[in-house]
Amino acid sequence: MGELLLQLRKDNMKAMKEHDTLTKGVLSLVISAIALAEKEAGHTLEKNDELAYIQREIKQTNETIESIPENREDLKEEAQKKLVLLSSYFTKAVNRRRDSSDY
Protein backbone atom coordinates (compact mmCIF):
# COMPACT_ATOMS: atom_id res chain seq x y z
CA MET A 1 0.00 0.00 0.00
CA GLY A 2 1.42 3.33 -1.07
CA GLU A 3 2.22 6.22 1.22
CA LEU A 4 -0.49 8.42 -0.29
CA LEU A 5 -3.11 5.69 0.02
CA LEU A 6 -2.24 5.19 3.68
CA GLN A 7 -2.60 8.92 4.34
CA LEU A 8 -5.92 9.03 2.50
CA ARG A 9 -7.27 6.14 4.58
CA LYS A 10 -6.10 7.76 7.82
CA ASP A 11 -7.74 11.06 6.87
CA ASN A 12 -10.90 9.23 5.78
CA MET A 13 -11.19 7.64 9.24
CA LYS A 14 -10.77 11.09 10.80
CA ALA A 15 -13.49 12.50 8.51
CA MET A 16 -15.83 9.69 9.53
CA LYS A 17 -15.25 10.38 13.22
CA GLU A 18 -15.89 14.10 12.65
CA HIS A 19 -18.99 13.40 10.50
CA ASP A 20 -17.46 15.38 7.62
CA THR A 21 -19.51 13.93 4.77
CA LEU A 22 -17.87 15.92 1.97
CA THR A 23 -14.33 14.90 2.91
CA LYS A 24 -15.39 11.31 3.57
CA GLY A 25 -17.09 11.09 0.18
CA VAL A 26 -14.18 12.57 -1.74
CA LEU A 27 -11.55 10.48 0.03
CA SER A 28 -13.60 7.28 -0.28
CA LEU A 29 -13.86 7.83 -4.02
CA VAL A 30 -10.11 8.31 -4.46
CA ILE A 31 -9.26 5.43 -2.10
CA SER A 32 -11.53 3.08 -4.03
CA ALA A 33 -10.00 4.05 -7.36
CA ILE A 34 -6.42 3.58 -6.14
CA ALA A 35 -7.20 0.33 -4.29
CA LEU A 36 -8.91 -1.11 -7.37
CA ALA A 37 -5.96 -0.17 -9.57
CA GLU A 38 -3.57 -1.84 -7.11
CA LYS A 39 -5.70 -4.97 -7.04
CA GLU A 40 -5.85 -5.12 -10.84
CA ALA A 41 -2.10 -4.48 -11.16
CA GLY A 42 -1.27 -7.01 -8.46
CA HIS A 43 1.19 -4.67 -6.74
CA THR A 44 1.44 -1.35 -4.93
CA LEU A 45 1.19 1.63 -7.25
CA GLU A 46 4.05 4.06 -7.63
CA LYS A 47 3.57 7.59 -6.28
CA ASN A 48 3.10 8.98 -9.79
CA ASP A 49 0.34 6.47 -10.47
CA GLU A 50 -1.44 7.37 -7.22
CA LEU A 51 -1.19 11.05 -8.08
CA ALA A 52 -2.70 10.36 -11.49
CA TYR A 53 -5.95 9.33 -9.82
CA ILE A 54 -6.10 12.57 -7.86
CA GLN A 55 -5.35 14.53 -11.03
CA ARG A 56 -8.16 12.73 -12.81
CA GLU A 57 -10.61 13.64 -10.05
CA ILE A 58 -9.44 17.27 -10.17
CA LYS A 59 -10.03 17.35 -13.92
CA GLN A 60 -13.50 15.78 -13.58
CA THR A 61 -14.43 18.20 -10.81
CA ASN A 62 -13.35 21.17 -12.94
CA GLU A 63 -15.50 19.86 -15.78
CA THR A 64 -18.41 19.45 -13.38
CA ILE A 65 -18.03 23.03 -12.13
CA GLU A 66 -18.11 24.31 -15.72
CA SER A 67 -21.28 22.36 -16.48
CA ILE A 68 -23.25 23.45 -13.40
CA PRO A 69 -25.95 26.00 -14.26
CA GLU A 70 -25.45 29.51 -12.90
CA ASN A 71 -28.57 29.30 -10.74
CA ARG A 72 -27.20 26.29 -8.78
CA GLU A 73 -24.74 28.04 -6.49
CA ASP A 74 -25.16 25.27 -3.89
CA LEU A 75 -23.80 22.64 -6.28
CA LYS A 76 -21.02 24.94 -7.44
CA GLU A 77 -19.97 25.64 -3.86
CA GLU A 78 -19.85 21.93 -3.01
CA ALA A 79 -17.81 21.16 -6.14
CA GLN A 80 -15.42 24.01 -5.28
CA LYS A 81 -14.89 22.54 -1.79
CA LYS A 82 -14.18 19.15 -3.37
CA LEU A 83 -11.68 20.78 -5.72
CA VAL A 84 -9.89 22.53 -2.84
CA LEU A 85 -9.64 19.24 -0.93
CA LEU A 86 -8.30 17.29 -3.91
CA SER A 87 -5.86 20.05 -4.79
CA SER A 88 -4.51 20.11 -1.25
CA TYR A 89 -3.73 16.38 -1.36
CA PHE A 90 -2.14 16.70 -4.78
CA THR A 91 0.02 19.64 -3.69
CA LYS A 92 1.12 17.93 -0.46
CA ALA A 93 2.04 14.73 -2.32
CA VAL A 94 4.00 16.58 -5.00
CA ASN A 95 5.86 18.65 -2.39
CA ARG A 96 6.63 15.54 -0.33
CA ARG A 97 7.94 13.77 -3.42
CA ARG A 98 10.03 16.79 -4.43
CA ASP A 99 11.48 17.17 -0.92
CA SER A 100 12.44 13.49 -0.76
CA SER A 101 14.17 13.65 -4.15
CA ASP A 102 16.37 16.56 -3.02
CA TYR A 103 18.41 14.23 -0.83
DRENTIKE-150960 format. One record per residue: residue in three letters; z, x, y of N, C-alpha, C in turn. Coordinates in pm, whole numbers, plus 50000, padded with zeros to 5 digits. Each point is the difference from the previous one (the first is absolute). Example, Ala and Ser with C-alpha at 12.3 -4.5 7.8 and 13.67 -1.06 7.14 Angstrom:
residues 2
ALA507805131949431500004991150119500005009050120;SER499284996550105500065008250119500734992350109;
***
This chain:
residues 103
MET500005008449883500004991650117500005008950124;GLY499084997250089499855008150120501144998350099;GLU500105009750088501055000050102499904987750091;LEU498794996750042499804988550087500394987049928;LEU499604998849876500324988049923501524998349984;LEU500685011049977501464999449989500634995350131;GLN499515005250112500524995950130499714985350028;LEU498804995649964499654985950019500924991049920;ARG500285003749876500884991849915501434999750055;LYS500475011450047501345000650060500084991050123;ASP498995000950086499984991750121499824985249967;ASN499284997149892499814986149958501344994049955;MET500795007849928501334995349958500874997250123;LYS499925008950099500774998150123499564987250071;ALA498684997650006499474988050064500474987449928;MET500075000749867500484988549924501464997050033;LYS500815010550006501424998350030500204994350141;GLU499135003950093500104995450138499254986950025;HIS499384994549896499224987650009498875001050103;ASP499385011850005498875002550090498714996649923;THR499564987650013498884995349919498675006750034;LEU499785003050126498755006750039499915013849937;THR501045008150017499995013549944499924999549848;LYS500754991249939499994998749854498604996549951;GLY499354990650068498664995949959498995011150012;VAL500045007150112499055010950024500225011349898;LEU501255003949984500305011149909499694996249855;SER500304987749962499704995649863498505000749972;LEU499214996350097498555000449986499505014349977;VAL500485009350081499585013949990500525006249870;ILE501254997149966500595005249876499194995449880;SER499664987349997499224994649888498655006849986;ALA499335002150113498695006449998500095014449948;ILE500985007550048500155013949957500435000749854;ALA500954991549959500475000049862498874996349903;LEU499184990450037498874996249916499005011549987;ALA499735006650111499075011449996500545011149912;GLU501315002650007500615010249914499904996149853;LYS500244987449972499934995249862498585001449946;GLU499024996250081498605000949958499565014549983;ALA500495008950088499635014149993500755007249888;GLY501164994949964500795006249895500815012050048;HIS500125001650130500795011050056500424996450142;THR500935008050053500464998150137498885003450098;LEU499844991650100498965002550100500395011550092;GLU499015006750050500225010450101500364993250132;LYS500585007650091500414994450130498824993950075;ASN498865006649995498814994850069499594986549944;ASP500124998649869499614987349936500974988950039;GLU501305003350007500984990050044499734995850143;LEU499705009650084499714997150141498764991350015;ALA499065001549910498774992150006500304985049989;TYR501014996649922500364985949986500624994550128;ILE500775008350067500574995750129498894998850103;GLN499075009550000498874999250093499194987449977;ARG499804996549875499234988049968500704987550054;GLU501314999449985500754988650052499954999550153;ILE500055011750064499885000550146498654994550043;LYS498955004249932498654995450033499894984949981;GLN500514994849888499944985649974500814992250103;THR501145005350040500824993250099499304999750135;ASN499355011050037499225000150125498894989749997;GLU499334998849887498944990049985500564985950009;THR501194998149943500654986950007500344996550144;ILE500545009650073500374997750141498774995850080;GLU498885006749975498764996750073499494986049968;SER500294995349878499464987049959500934988250032;ILE501215002850045500944989350032499584993350131;PRO499934986850001499634992950123501015002650112;GLU499524999650122500835002850117501214990750011;ASN499854987749955501104990450013501095001749894;ARG499865009749910501015002349895500765012950027;GLU500745000050110500795011750038501065003449896;ASP500524990049929501025002449898499455008849887;LEU498784996949956499385007949894499655014150048;LYS499535000750124499665013050058501235008850011;GLU501114994150043501245007650016500495005249865;GLU499934991849898500435004249866499105011249947;ALA498714998850020499065010449956500235013050076;GLN500344998950129500295012050080501245007149946;LYS501034992349964501225005949943499685007149868;LYS499154993949920499595006149873499275013150027;LEU499134999950100499255012050036500925011250047;VAL501004996750080500965010050048500755006149882;LEU500434991649907500735004849882499145009349916;LEU498784995749970499105008449919499695013150070;SER499754999350129499685012050077501165009850001;SER501224994850004501165008950001500115007549868;TYR499744993449889500045006949870498875010349989;PHE498834996350049498885009349994500295012450083;THR500504998050122500305011250089501075009149941;LYS501094994049949501075007949939499485008349883;ALA499184993949915499485007049882499075011550040;VAL499174997650099499085010550046500795011550062;ASN500994996750083500835010450062500785007949895;ARG500534993249900500755006649894499085009549922;ARG498794995349975499045008349926499605012150083;ARG499784997850128499615011050091501125010250010;ASP501244995250015501155009150013500185008349872;SER499784993949885500205007449875498885010049975;SER498844997950059498895009449982500085011950096;ASP500894999050100500165011150095500705011849937;TYR500704997849890500795010849940499265007149894;
***
